[in-house]
Amino acid sequence: MGNIVEAFRKMIREKAEFKAYRALIETLPDDYQFVCKEIEKYMFNIMIDESVMPVLMNTVESFAIAAPDGRSILSITGEDVGLFCDNLIKKFHVKTWAGKQKEELNRNIHRRFGIKTNEEYISISTTPGTSPVDCT
């Protein structure tokens, strides 16, 4: 019973966070709002759900600080907004669906070959600075 109550409380808390996030977006200039909503769509498609809101809220809060200075949104994100998002993902060390698939790939291969490791990547390169896979 406690798990159900805690899950319900978590859902209410997350809904309140999302409403606060959306309310902050609405205070921004139109171009900022547009970019925020596009970033949101991108992030919800590639990030694992529990990690999305802290990244989005931090981003919108940063935009809210910059907006009154009259800066264009692209002067903050750069023209490659996808790259901006990818850098946020790296900065916040959040999980993505692609990362989850990569972990599963490595886990399955490690299991097959009896490799016991917690490392995300295993380098099989014998020469420092070379690619582990050399097709030449």
TIVO-2410 file (N, C-alpha, C; in nm, 3 decimals):
# residues 136
REC num residu      c1      c2      c3 atome chaine
REC   1      M   0.082  -0.121   0.000     N      A
REC   1      M   0.000   0.000   0.000    CA      A
REC   1      M   0.086   0.126   0.000     C      A
REC   2      G   0.198   0.121   0.075     N      A
REC   2      G   0.288   0.236   0.082    CA      A
REC   2      G   0.348   0.271  -0.053     C      A
REC   3      N   0.375   0.170  -0.135     N      A
REC   3      N   0.432   0.195  -0.267    CA      A
REC   3      N   0.334   0.268  -0.357     C      A
REC   4      I   0.207   0.234  -0.346     N      A
REC   4      I   0.104   0.300  -0.427    CA      A
REC   4      I   0.090   0.446  -0.386     C      A
REC   5      V   0.090   0.470  -0.257     N      A
REC   5      V   0.078   0.607  -0.206    CA      A
REC   5      V   0.200   0.689  -0.250     C      A
REC   6      E   0.318   0.630  -0.237     N      A
REC   6      E   0.440   0.703  -0.277    CA      A
REC   6      E   0.441   0.729  -0.427     C      A
REC   7      A   0.396   0.634  -0.506     N      A
REC   7      A   0.389   0.653  -0.651    CA      A
REC   7      A   0.292   0.766  -0.685     C      A
REC   8      F   0.180   0.769  -0.615     N      A
REC   8      F   0.082   0.875  -0.637    CA      A
REC   8      F   0.140   1.012  -0.600     C      A
REC   9      R   0.210   1.018  -0.487     N      A
REC   9      R   0.273   1.144  -0.444    CA      A
REC   9      R   0.378   1.189  -0.546     C      A
REC  10      K   0.455   1.094  -0.596     N      A
REC  10      K   0.557   1.126  -0.696    CA      A
REC  10      K   0.492   1.182  -0.822     C      A
REC  11      M   0.381   1.122  -0.864     N      A
REC  11      M   0.310   1.167  -0.983    CA      A
REC  11      M   0.257   1.310  -0.964     C      A
REC  12      I   0.204   1.340  -0.847     N      A
REC  12      I   0.154   1.474  -0.817    CA      A
REC  12      I   0.270   1.574  -0.817     C      A
REC  13      R   0.381   1.536  -0.757     N      A
REC  13      R   0.500   1.623  -0.752    CA      A
REC  13      R   0.552   1.651  -0.893     C      A
REC  14      E   0.560   1.547  -0.976     N      A
REC  14      E   0.608   1.564  -1.113    CA      A
REC  14      E   0.514   1.651  -1.195     C      A
REC  15      K   0.385   1.636  -1.173     N      A
REC  15      K   0.287   1.718  -1.245    CA      A
REC  15      K   0.302   1.865  -1.205     C      A
REC  16      A   0.326   1.890  -1.078     N      A
REC  16      A   0.345   2.028  -1.030    CA      A
REC  16      A   0.474   2.087  -1.089     C      A
REC  17      E   0.579   2.006  -1.096     N      A
REC  17      E   0.705   2.053  -1.156    CA      A
REC  17      E   0.684   2.087  -1.303     C      A
REC  18      F   0.610   2.004  -1.373     N      A
REC  18      F   0.586   2.028  -1.515    CA      A
REC  18      F   0.504   2.155  -1.535     C      A
REC  19      K   0.404   2.176  -1.450     N      A
REC  19      K   0.323   2.298  -1.460    CA      A
REC  19      K   0.408   2.422  -1.434     C      A
REC  20      A   0.498   2.416  -1.335     N      A
REC  20      A   0.586   2.529  -1.305    CA      A
REC  20      A   0.680   2.555  -1.423     C      A
REC  21      Y   0.730   2.449  -1.482     N      A
REC  21      Y   0.818   2.460  -1.599    CA      A
REC  21      Y   0.744   2.526  -1.714     C      A
REC  22      R   0.623   2.479  -1.743     N      A
REC  22      R   0.544   2.537  -1.852    CA      A
REC  22      R   0.505   2.681  -1.824     C      A
REC  23      A   0.477   2.714  -1.699     N      A
REC  23      A   0.443   2.852  -1.664    CA      A
REC  23      A   0.563   2.944  -1.687     C      A
REC  24      L   0.682   2.896  -1.657     N      A
REC  24      L   0.803   2.976  -1.679    CA      A
REC  24      L   0.825   2.998  -1.829     C      A
REC  25      I   0.800   2.897  -1.909     N      A
REC  25      I   0.813   2.913  -2.054    CA      A
REC  25      I   0.722   3.024  -2.104     C      A
REC  26      E   0.601   3.030  -2.053     N      A
REC  26      E   0.503   3.129  -2.097    CA      A
REC  26      E   0.545   3.273  -2.065     C      A
REC  27      T   0.641   3.289  -1.974     N      A
REC  27      T   0.688   3.425  -1.942    CA      A
REC  27      T   0.797   3.473  -2.038     C      A
REC  28      L   0.844   3.384  -2.122     N      A
REC  28      L   0.955   3.415  -2.213    CA      A
REC  28      L   0.905   3.477  -2.344     C      A
REC  29      P   0.993   3.548  -2.415     N      A
REC  29      P   0.956   3.600  -2.548    CA      A
REC  29      P   0.919   3.484  -2.643     C      A
REC  30      D   0.843   3.516  -2.747     N      A
REC  30      D   0.792   3.414  -2.840    CA      A
REC  30      D   0.899   3.323  -2.897     C      A
REC  31      D   1.012   3.380  -2.942     N      A
REC  31      D   1.118   3.296  -3.000    CA      A
REC  31      D   1.173   3.199  -2.896     C      A
REC  32      Y   1.187   3.244  -2.773     N      A
REC  32      Y   1.234   3.157  -2.665    CA      A
REC  32      Y   1.133   3.045  -2.641     C      A
REC  33      Q   1.006   3.081  -2.639     N      A
REC  33      Q   0.901   2.980  -2.617    CA      A
REC  33      Q   0.906   2.872  -2.724     C      A
REC  34      F   0.919   2.917  -2.848     N      A
REC  34      F   0.924   2.823  -2.960    CA      A
REC  34      F   1.041   2.726  -2.945     C      A
REC  35      V   1.160   2.780  -2.917     N      A
REC  35      V   1.279   2.696  -2.903    CA      A
REC  35      V   1.265   2.604  -2.782     C      A
REC  36      C   1.211   2.654  -2.671     N      A
REC  36      C   1.191   2.569  -2.553    CA      A
REC  36      C   1.101   2.451  -2.584     C      A
REC  37      K   0.995   2.476  -2.655     N      A
REC  37      K   0.901   2.367  -2.687    CA      A
REC  37      K   0.962   2.267  -2.784     C      A
REC  38      E   1.045   2.315  -2.876     N      A
REC  38      E   1.114   2.224  -2.968    CA      A
REC  38      E   1.219   2.141  -2.894     C      A
REC  39      I   1.291   2.204  -2.802     N      A
REC  39      I   1.388   2.131  -2.720    CA      A
REC  39      I   1.317   2.026  -2.637     C      A
REC  40      E   1.204   2.063  -2.581     N      A
REC  40      E   1.124   1.970  -2.501    CA      A
REC  40      E   1.086   1.846  -2.582     C      A
REC  41      K   1.036   1.866  -2.703     N      A
REC  41      K   0.999   1.752  -2.788    CA      A
REC  41      K   1.119   1.661  -2.813     C      A
REC  42      Y   1.232   1.724  -2.845     N      A
REC  42      Y   1.354   1.647  -2.872    CA      A
REC  42      Y   1.396   1.567  -2.749     C      A
REC  43      M   1.400   1.634  -2.635     N      A
REC  43      M   1.446   1.568  -2.512    CA      A
REC  43      M   1.352   1.455  -2.470     C      A
REC  44      F   1.222   1.476  -2.481     N      A
REC  44      F   1.129   1.370  -2.442    CA      A
REC  44      F   1.141   1.249  -2.534     C      A
REC  45      N   1.187   1.270  -2.656     N      A
REC  45      N   1.204   1.158  -2.748    CA      A
REC  45      N   1.332   1.079  -2.726     C      A
REC  46      I   1.436   1.141  -2.673     N      A
REC  46      I   1.563   1.069  -2.662    CA      A
REC  46      I   1.605   1.038  -2.519     C      A
REC  47      M   1.550   1.110  -2.421     N      A
REC  47      M   1.591   1.088  -2.283    CA      A
REC  47      M   1.494   0.995  -2.212     C      A
REC  48      I   1.546   0.923  -2.115     N      A
REC  48      I   1.462   0.838  -2.031    CA      A
REC  48      I   1.388   0.930  -1.934     C      A
REC  49      D   1.258   0.908  -1.921     N      A
REC  49      D   1.167   1.002  -1.857    CA      A
REC  49      D   1.211   1.064  -1.726     C      A
REC  50      E   1.261   0.986  -1.630     N      A
REC  50      E   1.289   1.044  -1.499    CA      A
REC  50      E   1.399   1.149  -1.502     C      A
REC  51      S   1.475   1.152  -1.609     N      A
REC  51      S   1.586   1.247  -1.614    CA      A
REC  51      S   1.555   1.373  -1.695     C      A
REC  52      V   1.438   1.381  -1.754     N      A
REC  52      V   1.407   1.491  -1.844    CA      A
REC  52      V   1.382   1.623  -1.772     C      A
REC  53      M   1.298   1.623  -1.672     N      A
REC  53      M   1.254   1.749  -1.612    CA      A
REC  53      M   1.366   1.833  -1.550     C      A
REC  54      P   1.461   1.776  -1.478     N      A
REC  54      P   1.568   1.861  -1.424    CA      A
REC  54      P   1.646   1.932  -1.535     C      A
REC  55      V   1.670   1.866  -1.645     N      A
REC  55      V   1.743   1.926  -1.756    CA      A
REC  55      V   1.659   2.038  -1.819     C      A
REC  56      L   1.532   2.009  -1.845     N      A
REC  56      L   1.445   2.109  -1.907    CA      A
REC  56      L   1.428   2.232  -1.816     C      A
REC  57      M   1.407   2.208  -1.688     N      A
REC  57      M   1.386   2.320  -1.596    CA      A
REC  57      M   1.512   2.405  -1.586     C      A
REC  58      N   1.627   2.343  -1.577     N      A
REC  58      N   1.752   2.418  -1.571    CA      A
REC  58      N   1.771   2.501  -1.697     C      A
REC  59      T   1.738   2.444  -1.811     N      A
REC  59      T   1.753   2.514  -1.938    CA      A
REC  59      T   1.661   2.635  -1.945     C      A
REC  60      V   1.535   2.616  -1.909     N      A
REC  60      V   1.438   2.726  -1.914    CA      A
REC  60      V   1.475   2.835  -1.813     C      A
REC  61      E   1.523   2.796  -1.696     N      A
REC  61      E   1.566   2.895  -1.598    CA      A
REC  61      E   1.682   2.978  -1.653     C      A
REC  62      S   1.775   2.912  -1.722     N      A
REC  62      S   1.887   2.985  -1.783    CA      A
REC  62      S   1.837   3.082  -1.890     C      A
REC  63      F   1.741   3.035  -1.970     N      A
REC  63      F   1.684   3.122  -2.073    CA      A
REC  63      F   1.612   3.241  -2.010     C      A
REC  64      A   1.543   3.218  -1.899     N      A
REC  64      A   1.471   3.326  -1.831    CA      A
REC  64      A   1.567   3.432  -1.778     C      A
REC  65      I   1.686   3.392  -1.742     N      A
REC  65      I   1.787   3.488  -1.696    CA      A
REC  65      I   1.841   3.569  -1.814     C      A
REC  66      A   1.859   3.503  -1.928     N      A
REC  66      A   1.917   3.569  -2.046    CA      A
REC  66      A   1.817   3.655  -2.123     C      A
REC  67      A   1.690   3.619  -2.123     N      A
REC  67      A   1.589   3.687  -2.204    CA      A
REC  67      A   1.579   3.838  -2.179     C      A
REC  68      P   1.580   3.885  -2.054     N      A
REC  68      P   1.567   4.029  -2.032    CA      A
REC  68      P   1.681   4.112  -2.091     C      A
REC  69      D   1.794   4.049  -2.118     N      A
REC  69      D   1.907   4.121  -2.178    CA      A
REC  69      D   1.887   4.147  -2.326     C      A
REC  70      G   1.778   4.092  -2.383     N      A
REC  70      G   1.749   4.114  -2.523    CA      A
REC  70      G   1.830   4.026  -2.618     C      A
REC  71      R   1.898   3.927  -2.565     N      A
REC  71      R   1.976   3.836  -2.650    CA      A
REC  71      R   1.883   3.747  -2.730     C      A
REC  72      S   1.923   3.717  -2.853     N      A
REC  72      S   1.842   3.623  -2.931    CA      A
REC  72      S   1.865   3.484  -2.874     C      A
REC  73      I   1.765   3.401  -2.885     N      A
REC  73      I   1.774   3.265  -2.831    CA      A
REC  73      I   1.886   3.187  -2.899     C      A
REC  74      L   1.906   3.210  -3.029     N      A
REC  74      L   2.011   3.137  -3.100    CA      A
REC  74      L   2.151   3.183  -3.063     C      A
REC  75      S   2.162   3.303  -3.004     N      A
REC  75      S   2.294   3.345  -2.955    CA      A
REC  75      S   2.330   3.267  -2.828     C      A
REC  76      I   2.231   3.206  -2.767     N      A
REC  76      I   2.254   3.124  -2.647    CA      A
REC  76      I   2.275   2.978  -2.685     C      A
REC  77      T   2.187   2.927  -2.770     N      A
REC  77      T   2.193   2.785  -2.806    CA      A
REC  77      T   2.291   2.756  -2.918     C      A
REC  78      G   2.316   2.857  -3.001     N      A
REC  78      G   2.388   2.834  -3.126    CA      A
REC  78      G   2.287   2.791  -3.231     C      A
REC  79      E   2.328   2.793  -3.356     N      A
REC  79      E   2.234   2.757  -3.464    CA      A
REC  79      E   2.203   2.608  -3.466     C      A
REC  80      D   2.293   2.525  -3.416     N      A
REC  80      D   2.268   2.381  -3.409    CA      A
REC  80      D   2.209   2.349  -3.272     C      A
REC  81      V   2.078   2.363  -3.261     N      A
REC  81      V   2.010   2.344  -3.133    CA      A
REC  81      V   2.016   2.196  -3.091     C      A
REC  82      G   2.022   2.105  -3.187     N      A
REC  82      G   2.039   1.964  -3.155    CA      A
REC  82      G   2.170   1.939  -3.082     C      A
REC  83      L   2.275   2.004  -3.129     N      A
REC  83      L   2.405   1.992  -3.062    CA      A
REC  83      L   2.398   2.052  -2.922     C      A
REC  84      F   2.329   2.165  -2.909     N      A
REC  84      F   2.308   2.227  -2.777    CA      A
REC  84      F   2.243   2.125  -2.683     C      A
REC  85      C   2.139   2.056  -2.732     N      A
REC  85      C   2.070   1.955  -2.650    CA      A
REC  85      C   2.163   1.840  -2.615     C      A
REC  86      D   2.239   1.793  -2.712     N      A
REC  86      D   2.332   1.683  -2.686    CA      A
REC  86      D   2.435   1.723  -2.581     C      A
REC  87      N   2.479   1.848  -2.584     N      A
REC  87      N   2.573   1.896  -2.482    CA      A
REC  87      N   2.509   1.902  -2.345     C      A
REC  88      L   2.380   1.938  -2.339     N      A
REC  88      L   2.308   1.936  -2.210    CA      A
REC  88      L   2.303   1.795  -2.154     C      A
REC  89      I   2.275   1.700  -2.242     N      A
REC  89      I   2.268   1.560  -2.200    CA      A
REC  89      I   2.402   1.516  -2.141     C      A
REC  90      K   2.511   1.553  -2.206     N      A
REC  90      K   2.643   1.520  -2.154    CA      A
REC  90      K   2.671   1.591  -2.022     C      A
REC  91      K   2.635   1.720  -2.016     N      A
REC  91      K   2.661   1.799  -1.896    CA      A
REC  91      K   2.589   1.741  -1.774     C      A
REC  92      F   2.466   1.698  -1.793     N      A
REC  92      F   2.386   1.649  -1.682    CA      A
REC  92      F   2.400   1.498  -1.661     C      A
REC  93      H   2.477   1.432  -1.745     N      A
REC  93      H   2.501   1.287  -1.733    CA      A
REC  93      H   2.369   1.209  -1.721     C      A
REC  94      V   2.279   1.237  -1.814     N      A
REC  94      V   2.149   1.171  -1.808    CA      A
REC  94      V   2.143   1.053  -1.906     C      A
REC  95      K   2.052   0.964  -1.878     N      A
REC  95      K   2.036   0.846  -1.961    CA      A
REC  95      K   1.948   0.876  -2.082     C      A
REC  96      T   1.989   0.819  -2.193     N      A
REC  96      T   1.910   0.830  -2.316    CA      A
REC  96      T   1.869   0.691  -2.359     C      A
REC  97      W   1.772   0.686  -2.449     N      A
REC  97      W   1.730   0.556  -2.502    CA      A
REC  97      W   1.844   0.492  -2.580     C      A
REC  98      A   1.919   0.572  -2.654     N      A
REC  98      A   2.034   0.518  -2.728    CA      A
REC  98      A   2.138   0.462  -2.632     C      A
REC  99      G   2.162   0.533  -2.522     N      A
REC  99      G   2.256   0.485  -2.421    CA      A
REC  99      G   2.209   0.356  -2.358     C      A
REC 100      K   2.079   0.347  -2.334     N      A
REC 100      K   2.023   0.224  -2.278    CA      A
REC 100      K   2.042   0.108  -2.375     C      A
REC 101      Q   2.021   0.133  -2.504     N      A
REC 101      Q   2.041   0.029  -2.605    CA      A
REC 101      Q   2.188  -0.011  -2.612     C      A
REC 102      K   2.277   0.086  -2.600     N      A
REC 102      K   2.421   0.058  -2.603    CA      A
REC 102      K   2.461  -0.029  -2.483     C      A
REC 103      E   2.407   0.003  -2.365     N      A
REC 103      E   2.435  -0.077  -2.246    CA      A
REC 103      E   2.386  -0.221  -2.266     C      A
REC 104      E   2.266  -0.235  -2.322     N      A
REC 104      E   2.212  -0.369  -2.346    CA      A
REC 104      E   2.296  -0.446  -2.446     C      A
REC 105      L   2.341  -0.378  -2.551     N      A
REC 105      L   2.428  -0.439  -2.651    CA      A
REC 105      L   2.554  -0.493  -2.585     C      A
REC 106      N   2.622  -0.408  -2.510     N      A
REC 106      N   2.745  -0.449  -2.443    CA      A
REC 106      N   2.720  -0.560  -2.341     C      A
REC 107      R   2.612  -0.549  -2.264     N      A
REC 107      R   2.579  -0.650  -2.164    CA      A
REC 107      R   2.558  -0.786  -2.230     C      A
REC 108      N   2.484  -0.790  -2.341     N      A
REC 108      N   2.459  -0.916  -2.410    CA      A
REC 108      N   2.587  -0.976  -2.465     C      A
REC 109      I   2.671  -0.892  -2.523     N      A
REC 109      I   2.797  -0.941  -2.579    CA      A
REC 109      I   2.891  -0.986  -2.467     C      A
REC 110      H   2.897  -0.909  -2.360     N      A
REC 110      H   2.982  -0.947  -2.246    CA      A
REC 110      H   2.937  -1.080  -2.187     C      A
REC 111      R   2.806  -1.097  -2.176     N      A
REC 111      R   2.751  -1.221  -2.122    CA      A
REC 111      R   2.790  -1.339  -2.212     C      A
REC 112      R   2.778  -1.319  -2.341     N      A
REC 112      R   2.809  -1.425  -2.438    CA      A
REC 112      R   2.955  -1.469  -2.429     C      A
REC 113      F   3.045  -1.371  -2.409     N      A
REC 113      F   3.187  -1.400  -2.408    CA      A
REC 113      F   3.246  -1.411  -2.268     C      A
REC 114      G   3.159  -1.409  -2.167     N      A
REC 114      G   3.205  -1.427  -2.030    CA      A
REC 114      G   3.285  -1.311  -1.974     C      A
REC 115      I   3.261  -1.192  -2.025     N      A
REC 115      I   3.331  -1.073  -1.976    CA      A
REC 115      I   3.255  -1.018  -1.857     C      A
REC 116      K   3.323  -1.007  -1.745     N      A
REC 116      K   3.258  -0.954  -1.624    CA      A
REC 116      K   3.316  -0.817  -1.596     C      A
REC 117      T   3.235  -0.714  -1.621     N      A
REC 117      T   3.281  -0.577  -1.600    CA      A
REC 117      T   3.162  -0.486  -1.576     C      A
REC 118      N   3.186  -0.380  -1.505     N      A
REC 118      N   3.084  -0.277  -1.485    CA      A
REC 118      N   3.113  -0.156  -1.571     C      A
REC 119      E   3.224  -0.161  -1.647     N      A
REC 119      E   3.260  -0.048  -1.730    CA      A
REC 119      E   3.163  -0.035  -1.846     C      A
REC 120      E   3.139   0.089  -1.883     N      A
REC 120      E   3.047   0.115  -1.994    CA      A
REC 120      E   3.109   0.071  -2.127     C      A
REC 121      Y   3.238   0.092  -2.142     N      A
REC 121      Y   3.306   0.058  -2.266    CA      A
REC 121      Y   3.431  -0.023  -2.234     C      A
REC 122      I   3.464  -0.112  -2.319     N      A
REC 122      I   3.588  -0.188  -2.307    CA      A
REC 122      I   3.668  -0.162  -2.433     C      A
REC 123      S   3.788  -0.113  -2.415     N      A
REC 123      S   3.873  -0.089  -2.530    CA      A
REC 123      S   3.954  -0.214  -2.558     C      A
REC 124      I   3.946  -0.262  -2.680     N      A
REC 124      I   4.023  -0.380  -2.716    CA      A
REC 124      I   4.140  -0.342  -2.804     C      A
REC 125      S   4.166  -0.213  -2.811     N      A
REC 125      S   4.277  -0.165  -2.891    CA      A
REC 125      S   4.408  -0.202  -2.823     C      A
REC 126      T   4.506  -0.247  -2.903     N      A
REC 126      T   4.636  -0.281  -2.847    CA      A
REC 126      T   4.734  -0.166  -2.857     C      A
REC 127      T   4.707  -0.071  -2.943     N      A
REC 127      T   4.795   0.042  -2.960    CA      A
REC 127      T   4.724   0.169  -2.914     C      A
REC 128      P   4.781   0.240  -2.816     N      A
REC 128      P   4.715   0.364  -2.769    CA      A
REC 128      P   4.693   0.460  -2.886     C      A
REC 129      G   4.574   0.521  -2.886     N      A
REC 129      G   4.541   0.622  -2.985    CA      A
REC 129      G   4.487   0.564  -3.116     C      A
REC 130      T   4.475   0.434  -3.127     N      A
REC 130      T   4.418   0.375  -3.248    CA      A
REC 130      T   4.278   0.328  -3.220     C      A
REC 131      S   4.204   0.312  -3.326     N      A
REC 131      S   4.068   0.264  -3.314    CA      A
REC 131      S   4.070   0.115  -3.283     C      A
REC 132      P   3.977   0.067  -3.196     N      A
REC 132      P   3.972  -0.076  -3.168    CA      A
REC 132      P   3.934  -0.157  -3.291     C      A
REC 133      V   3.870  -0.093  -3.388     N      A
REC 133      V   3.832  -0.162  -3.509    CA      A
REC 133      V   3.906  -0.099  -3.625     C      A
REC 134      D   3.993  -0.177  -3.688     N      A
REC 134      D   4.072  -0.125  -3.798    CA      A
REC 134      D   4.037  -0.206  -3.923     C      A
REC 135      C   3.974  -0.142  -4.017     N      A
REC 135      C   3.926  -0.211  -4.136    CA      A
REC 135      C   4.021  -0.196  -4.253     C      A
REC 136      T   4.141  -0.147  -4.231     N      A
REC 136      T   4.235  -0.128  -4.342    CA      A
REC 136      T   4.315  -0.251  -4.369     C      A
***
